[in-house]
Amino acid sequence: MRNTIKTRSGRVLELPTPDEDAAINRGIAADPDTYEVSDEDFKKMKRLGTRGRPRLESPKVLLSVRYDADVVEAFKATGDGWQTRMNDALRDWLKEHQHA
């Protein structure tokens, strides 16, 4: 029976046999475009840039809200970016309906 591991999501993965693992390592060693980084070189490496997107000056707020299905479908029908267009429409409405 093959050696397997179960992931947190429940998937079962088959691990390579020792012979398969050795064949994989021989293939890696024979590839002229690959090399092993020494521990010393690895320590010198820096992560380029920052992780993820830069922080926004005014970040979005995660909110759960309910709209009529026909309104959502009308925005979705306009394609990708429909949520941004919905946000822009609400912003336009606010400009015209500011309360004193």
N, C-alpha and C positions, 0 to 999 in steps of 0.2 A: 504494500500500500504506500502511496506517495505521502510525503510530509506536507501538511497543510497548516495554514494559520487562518484565524477568523478575525476580520477587521471589526472596528467598532460599529460600522454600519451593517454588519451581519454577513458581508460577502466572505466567501471561503476562497482563499488563494492557494494554489499549489506551488510549493517551493521547488526549485530545481534540485535534481539529484546531485550527489558529489561529482559524478562524471560530467553532467550537463554544466555544472558550475565551473569545472575545470576547463571545459571547451569554451565557455563564455569568456573566461579570463585569458585563455590563449588567443582568442579573437581580438580582445582588447589590446593585449600586448603586441600583436602583429600589426595593428592599425598604426600607420605612420602619422596620422593626424591627432593621436592622443598621447598623453604622457601623465605620469603621476606627479602631483605637486608635492614637494617636500614639506615637512612640518614647518620648517623655517620660512619657506616661501608663503605657506598658507597663513602664517601669523602676520606676514607683512601686508597681506591683501586687505583692502578696505571695501566696504559696501559703497557702491556708487550711488549718489543721490540719497533720497530719503525713501522710506517705505510708504507705498500708497500715494494717494493724491495729496497735494498740499492743502492745508487747512484753509477753509473759506473765511472771508472776513465776516460774513453773516451766513452761517450754515443753515441748511434746511432742517425742519423740525419733523420728526417721524410722528405721524398722526393717523389714527384710524377714523375714517369718516364714511358715511353712507350717502351715495347719490342715486338718483333715479337711473334705472338701467338704460333708458333711452339717451340720457345725457352722456353717460360713460361710453356707450356704443358709438355715439356721434363723434366723440373725441378720438376713440380708438380707430375709427374708420379713416381718420386722417393719417394714419401710419405711425412709424416710429417717432418718438418725441411728443406723443400726445399728452403726457403728463406735464411736460414743460409748457405746452400750449394751453392746457387747462389752468396752470398756475398763472400764466400771462393774462388769460381772460379774467381771472379773479382779480388780478392786480389792476387791470383796466377798469373793472367795475368799481373797485375801491376809489380810484381817482375821480370818478364821476359821482360817487355817493358818499363823500366824506361827511361825517357827522360833526357838528360844531362842538 
